Amino acid sequence: MAGGEGPLRALLRAANALLQQHRYRAALAVIKGFRNGAVYGAKIRAPHALVMTFLFKSGSLREKLRSIAQATYTHSRNLAYFVFTYKGLMAAQSRLQGKKIPFHSFFAACIGGWLVFGENNPINSQIIMYLLSRVLFGLSRLAVDKGYIPQPRQDPFPLLAALVWGTVLWLFEYHRETLQPSLQSSMTYLYEDSEVWHDLSDFLLYNKRTDSK
């Protein structure tokens, strides 16, 4: 037992010494980025997939668990690949040009987005839509900060909330196929299923009856 601790401690010391080497920092940051992407993707997707699957999807427990695991794996893998690609390209550009410039970030992320998130599937679609809303908010704030758009005299958020909700419910009522499937499921539950009941059981306790009455 004691003899096995010596080599292990030596290996840990060597690994820790390697992590302190500045010349390997860029490469190690790429590896750490891959790790963080995988962990963060799993943390984000697992609870979301759990809730959405048990709320809206039918099938056996095994099928539901398999769906949750597959969604979590896909999100985790894609985010890990993207961070790895992005940080690798950032390091390569900085090394080639001798310094870091703003275009490096845009270019590296474009390449990573094309390679990793370019496939149109439900997971990638959700991620891109999530980012798109944040990007639009960020660009709007940047435009105000830079003076391209005058500072609003009143908070524009109430108007934005009204327009977003008005538009999404109009699309749901009259052009439902244009909305993402998970959003359709959520809105069906809220706005259509609430109009259907047979007795107290599926009025208060359950959304839909499972018996054949």
Buried (B, 14 or more C-beta within 10 A) or exposed (E): EEEEEEEEEEEEEEEEEEEEEEEEEBEEBBEBBBEBBBEBBBEBBBEBBBEBBEEBEEEEEEEBBEBBEEBBBBBBBBBBBBBBBBBBBBBBBBEEEEEEEEEBBEBBBEBBBEEBBEEEEEBBBBBBEEEEEEEEEEEBEEEEEEEEEEEEEEEEEEEEEEEEEEEEEEBBEEEEEEBEEBBBBBBBBEEEEEEEBEEEEBEEEEEEBEEEE
